[in-house]
Amino acid sequence: MIWGLFGMAEWVLYFFDYASPKNHPSLLYVLEHPVVGMEYFLNSLGGALFWEQNSALPTGALVSVLAVLALL
């Protein structure tokens, strides 16, 4: 429990008086552009197995579907 409290205190101290870097997109960018966010997520998931984006995107989609099926 003490470890968790220290972790929460660290987050609070880190983000206290936080200023976003210049030319940094909004933290809500993914919510404003859901297709771009989904493509990024699937590419990052499939990119662990394939370097090329043309292969990474469908692989990421396949891994996502298999993960959902495994949970059913």
NORKA-V872311 format. One record per residue. RES is the residue in three letters. OMEGA is omega in degrees with one decimal (* if undefined). Layout:
res->[RES/RES]
omega->[OMEGA/OMEGA]
This chain:
res->[MET/ILE/TRP/GLY/LEU/PHE/GLY/MET/ALA/GLU/TRP/VAL/LEU/TYR/PHE/PHE/ASP/TYR/ALA/SER/PRO/LYS/ASN/HIS/PRO/SER/LEU/LEU/TYR/VAL/LEU/GLU/HIS/PRO/VAL/VAL/GLY/MET/GLU/TYR/PHE/LEU/ASN/SER/LEU/GLY/GLY/ALA/LEU/PHE/TRP/GLU/GLN/ASN/SER/ALA/LEU/PRO/THR/GLY/ALA/LEU/VAL/SER/VAL/LEU/ALA/VAL/LEU/ALA/LEU/LEU]
omega->[178.8/179.0/178.5/177.9/176.3/177.5/177.8/178.6/178.1/178.2/-179.5/-179.9/-179.8/-175.2/176.3/-179.6/179.8/175.8/179.8/178.8/177.6/179.3/178.9/-179.9/179.1/176.1/179.2/-177.1/-178.1/178.8/179.0/-179.0/-173.9/-179.4/178.5/178.7/179.1/177.2/179.0/-179.9/-178.7/176.9/179.4/177.8/179.8/-179.8/176.3/-178.6/-177.8/-179.3/-174.6/-178.0/-180.0/177.9/-175.2/-177.1/178.3/177.7/176.5/177.2/179.1/178.8/178.4/179.5/179.0/178.3/178.2/178.7/179.2/179.7/-179.3/*]
